[in-house]
Structure formats: C-alpha cells, structure tokens
C-alpha cells in the first residue's frame, strides 16, 4: 500500500519467515569481451522473502550506477523470489586486477 509520496506499507503474511537472499555474481562471456570489448557481470539474488529487495553494485567499495541495469520487479519462484542486476563496463576495467566488484543486496 502507498500513502502519499514515498510512504509504503509492506505486509508480510502470517507464519512467513523473512529469508535472506543467496547472491551470486556471474562472469562476462568471452564472446562479449572479444567482439565488443565490453564485459557484463550478472548478479543473481535468489531464495529471498519478502519481495522488496535492493541490489547495489560496488567497484572497489564505491557505489556504481553507470552501466547498471536492474530488473524492475522480483520474480516469484514458489514461496520465494529472485532478482537480477547487470553491470556493464569496458573489458579493460574488467581485466584490471586491482578492481574488486561486489553486488550488495538489502531489503527495503
């Protein structure tokens, strides 16, 4: 339910437990790197409940918004949900051994 601007009420069903997500990051395809000189990381958060989850990409500890695409809605898998986000960057940035990539999940 939404009350005015920015106020949201979430109701969790009785007897439903809050389940944290399992988060996995998938490496870019070799084909994308070779053909486009780009690299896309995919973050999959799965097995969580309730459905209101936020995914944030961090590069070397700093939040990254450029090149990020996140699904607008979670997908229901029976009694839990999943959500996907992508981070696209240059192949050069991907291959830099000093860079550290993180996908951080949090309920909102």
C-alpha positions in Angstrom: 0.0 0.0 0.0 1.2 3.5 -0.7 0.3 6.5 1.4 1.2 9.8 -0.3 4.6 10.4 -1.8 7.3 7.9 -0.7 5.4 6.2 2.2 5.0 2.5 1.6 3.5 -0.1 3.9 4.6 -3.7 3.4 2.5 -6.5 5.0 4.2 -9.9 5.5 1.9 -12.9 5.6 1.4 -14.6 9.0 3.7 -17.6 9.5 6.0 -16.5 6.7 9.7 -16.2 7.7 12.0 -13.5 6.3 14.5 -15.3 4.1 17.8 -13.6 3.1 18.9 -13.9 -0.5 21.7 -16.1 -1.8 23.8 -13.8 -4.0 25.9 -15.0 -6.9 27.9 -13.0 -9.5 28.4 -14.5 -12.9 31.5 -13.5 -15.1 31.2 -11.9 -18.5 31.2 -14.1 -21.6 34.4 -14.4 -23.6 32.4 -13.7 -26.8 31.2 -10.3 -25.5 34.8 -9.4 -24.5 36.3 -10.4 -27.8 33.6 -9.0 -30.1 32.6 -5.8 -28.2 35.5 -5.1 -25.9 32.8 -4.9 -23.1 32.2 -7.0 -20.0 28.9 -7.6 -18.3 28.7 -9.0 -14.8 25.3 -10.5 -13.8 24.2 -10.6 -10.1 21.5 -13.0 -9.2 19.8 -12.8 -5.8 17.6 -15.8 -5.2 15.6 -17.6 -2.5 14.5 -14.5 -0.6 11.3 -13.4 1.0 9.6 -10.9 1.0 9.9 -9.5 -2.5 11.3 -6.0 -1.7 15.0 -6.2 -2.3 17.5 -3.7 -3.5 20.7 -4.6 -5.4 23.6 -2.2 -5.5 26.9 -2.7 -7.4 30.1 -1.5 -5.8 33.5 -1.2 -7.5 36.4 -1.0 -5.1 33.9 -0.2 -2.3 32.2 2.7 -4.1 28.6 2.6 -5.4 28.4 2.3 -9.2 25.3 3.5 -11.1 26.8 3.9 -14.6 26.3 0.8 -16.8 23.9 -0.8 -14.3 20.6 -2.4 -15.2 18.4 -4.0 -12.6 15.1 -5.8 -13.1 12.2 -3.6 -12.0 10.4 -6.4 -10.2 11.3 -9.5 -8.4 10.3 -12.8 -9.9 8.4 -15.3 -7.8 9.7 -18.8 -7.5 7.0 -20.6 -5.4 7.4 -19.2 -1.9 10.5 -17.1 -2.6 11.7 -14.5 -5.0 14.7 -13.8 -7.3 16.1 -10.5 -8.8 18.8 -9.9 -11.4 21.1 -6.9 -12.0 23.7 -6.3 -14.6 26.9 -4.2 -14.6 28.5 -3.4 -17.9 32.0 -2.0 -18.2 34.9 -1.9 -20.6 37.0 -5.1 -21.0 40.0 -3.0 -19.8 38.2 -2.3 -16.4 37.2 -5.9 -16.1 40.8 -7.2 -16.6 42.4 -4.7 -14.2 43.5 -7.0 -11.3 43.2 -4.1 -8.8 39.4 -3.8 -9.3 37.0 -5.5 -6.9 33.4 -6.0 -7.9 30.5 -6.5 -5.4 26.8 -6.9 -5.6 25.1 -5.9 -2.3 21.6 -7.0 -1.5 19.4 -5.3 1.1 15.7 -5.4 2.0 13.9 -2.0 1.9 
